[in-house]
């Protein structure tokens, strides 16, 4: 789709500096963009790329030094996102109706406009809303409830009695509602604990590929409205994830932990079980959380602690060999001074 700079500026409520009649047909990074494309600057570190970009237009937070036409907006990255949606749209899901090669229990309910591809299984008592897309290999267990406008990509499995809200997207090979790692050990034997609760995915949640959300053993596992779960993430049994959280790839959250709203867990973060994580908490990549975290805290490290203190502590680690040599040298000097005093 082709748009003028002026049309994109009106879309995002921006101010144009330069030729507003230029035609834009795509978006790209500052480094890769060329004529007819639009980009953005969201971090001052890339100001040099802004000066060198071949993009026809850029979203910027203020007037900058660049040959490109500028659209000034408070949040350039969000504006760029809106422009991308307008220019390219999201992935479209072909309407195929209900394939004769799907297996659908007679008691299941499927809403108007929902597409069920071949090799999909919809089990007894399942209820699926309107305008959903179920791709090949999807399995919907007994008593599952799925809202409207949901997309289940190939080989997604929703276990029995779980619930998905509306506009939920589950990417390929992910599993919702499998049992957690719950065992009671007696005399060296691990006895499985029944998982009798559910996994509940609220509205507007997206789950990446090959991720898992375990069902609760006694309390429902809940992923709150608008949260986004990355690929290969594991949400343990009974975990409560608040609204608007971002959980990046390969993060693991152990059972019964409660997480507030609008938290961020960067890649490969690990969170122990039975913890309380406040609202607006940020956990840096590869960090290990082993204690409760209050609202607004930013933590880093293993074990994770307050970000600025952690950065300072880890910067010292790099200097430990040098500090060790200095301490040894000082010890030798002290020994020499003590020997001189004794000799005197």
Secondary structure, DSSP 8 states (H G I E B T S, - for coil): --EEHHHHHHHHT-EEES-TT-EE-EE--TTT--TTEEEE--SGGGHHHHHH---SEEEESS--S-SSEEEE-S-HHHHHHHHHHHHH---------B-TTSEE-TT-EE-TT-EE-TT-EE-TT-EE-TT-EE-TT-EE-TT-EE-SS-EE-TT-EE-TT-EE-SS-EE-TT-EEEE--S-EEEETTEEEE----S-EEE-TT-EE-TT-EEE--SSS-EEE-TT-EE-TT-EE-TT-EE-TT-EE-TT-EE-TT-EE-SS-EE-TT-EE-SS-EE-TT-EE-TT-EE-S-B-TT-EEETBTTEEHHHHHHHHHHHTTHHHHHHHHHHHHHHHHHHHHHHHH-
